[in-house]
Amino acid sequence: MRKTIMSIASALLLIGSFMAAAFFMEDRYAKADALADNSQRLNVHIAQDRINFLQQQMWAMEDRVGNDISRMNHDQRQRYREMEAEKRRLEEYLKTLGKGGKL
């Protein structure tokens, strides 16, 4: 009788341990997936903010000299082109993120 009770208690303890380990592992990896998703959303947000900042800077330069880029001096024109290139690069980056997974 005592052996039977001990066997049942051991079996219940073993099953409980396996279930606890399974729930722990599932919870741990579920959080890792959520963290990766949050990280991707943060990267998208940072890129969008940078694009908005660059566009505002470009508009400010255009307001100073008009829409004619040729009226800018050499340094201004170079900076304007750098901002255009960075903006295009960030837009392409956002497109690749959009195709590769959830935003």
N, C-alpha and C positions, 0 to 999 in steps of 0.2 A: 504494500500500500504506500509506504513512504517512498519507495523507488519510483512509483508511478507519478506521484505528486512532484517529485524532483524532476522527472523527465518532462512532464508537462510544463513546469515552471521554466526549465532550461530552454525548451522549444519556444515558448512565448517570448522569453528574453532574447533569444537569437533572432526570431522573426522581427521583433520590435527594433533591434539594433540595425538590421538590414534596411528596414523601412525608414528609420531615422537617417541613415547614411544616404539613402536614395533621395529623400526630400532635401537634405543638406546640399547634395551635389546639384540637384535640379535648380534650387534656389540660387546657388552660387553662379551657375552658368547663365541663368536667366538675367541676373543682374549684370553680368559681363556683356551680354547682348544689348541690354538697354544702355549701358555706358558707351558702347561703340556707336549706337544710334545717336546719342546725345552729342558725342564728339563730332560726328558728321554734320549734325545740325548747327553746331557752334562754328565749324569751318565755313559752312554756307553763309551764316550770318556775318562772320568777319569779312568774307569776300564781298558780300553785298554792301556792307558799310564802306569798305575801301573803294568800291566802284562809285558809290554815291559821292564820297569825298573827292575822288579824282574828277568826276563830272562837274562838281561845283567849282573846283579850281580851274578847270578848263573854261567854264562859262565866265568866271571872273576875269581870266586873261582875255577872252574874246570881248568882254564888255569894255576893257581898257583900250583895246586897239581896233574894235569893230570885228566883223567876221572875216576880215582880210588878214590871213596869217602872214602874208608877205610884209605887212607893216610892223611886225614884231622884230626886235633886234635878234641877233644870233643866239644869245643865251636864252631868251624867252622862247624862241622857236624850238630850240633844242629841248628845253624843259617841256614844252607843249607836246612835242613828238614822243618824248619819254612817257608822259602821262597817257597819251593815246595808246601806246604799245602796252603799257601795264594794264590799262583798262581792257583792251582786247584779250590779253592773256588771262585775266581774271574771269572774263565772260566765257572764254573757252573752258576754263577750269570748272565753272559752274555747270556748263553743258555736260561735261564728262561726269560730274557727280550726279546730275539728273538722269543720265542714261544708265549709270552703273548701279543705282539703287534708289532707296527712298530718300526724299528730301525732308 
